[in-house]
Amino acid sequence: MTNSSHKRAAKSGWGGKRAGAGRKPGPDASVSKVTTVVLTEDLIAKLRELGGSKWVREQIQKSGTEKRECPEFCVCPNFIA
């Protein structure tokens, strides 16, 4: 049973889901993930001065993977209490 009041609109080529649409993945798309860090306005300004996400990546890479002593309250997997 069909309802004649529901006619299909002619396709105009605007909007909707299309193959190949959207932002193309960057060179590190297969290995990179996005995360969020909550900071105050002052800390955001300082982070930008230091170099933003590039600086954060460099600091993490410099930190290494060796186990270090940590305060009693730390729950990080790379630290020992």
ChimeraX attribute file (.defattr): number of C-alpha atoms within 10 A of each C-alpha:
attribute: neighborCount
match mode: 1-to-1
recipient: residues
	/A:1	3
	/A:2	6
	/A:3	6
	/A:4	7
	/A:5	6
	/A:6	7
	/A:7	8
	/A:8	7
	/A:9	6
	/A:10	6
	/A:11	7
	/A:12	6
	/A:13	7
	/A:14	7
	/A:15	7
	/A:16	6
	/A:17	8
	/A:18	9
	/A:19	5
	/A:20	7
	/A:21	8
	/A:22	8
	/A:23	6
	/A:24	8
	/A:25	8
	/A:26	8
	/A:27	8
	/A:28	8
	/A:29	9
	/A:30	8
	/A:31	6
	/A:32	9
	/A:33	7
	/A:34	4
	/A:35	5
	/A:36	5
	/A:37	5
	/A:38	7
	/A:39	10
	/A:40	8
	/A:41	9
	/A:42	8
	/A:43	11
	/A:44	14
	/A:45	12
	/A:46	12
	/A:47	15
	/A:48	12
	/A:49	10
	/A:50	12
	/A:51	12
	/A:52	13
	/A:53	11
	/A:54	10
	/A:55	14
	/A:56	13
	/A:57	11
	/A:58	11
	/A:59	11
	/A:60	10
	/A:61	10
	/A:62	9
	/A:63	8
	/A:64	9
	/A:65	10
	/A:66	7
	/A:67	11
	/A:68	9
	/A:69	10
	/A:70	13
	/A:71	9
	/A:72	8
	/A:73	7
	/A:74	11
	/A:75	11
	/A:76	9
	/A:77	7
	/A:78	12
	/A:79	14
	/A:80	13
	/A:81	12
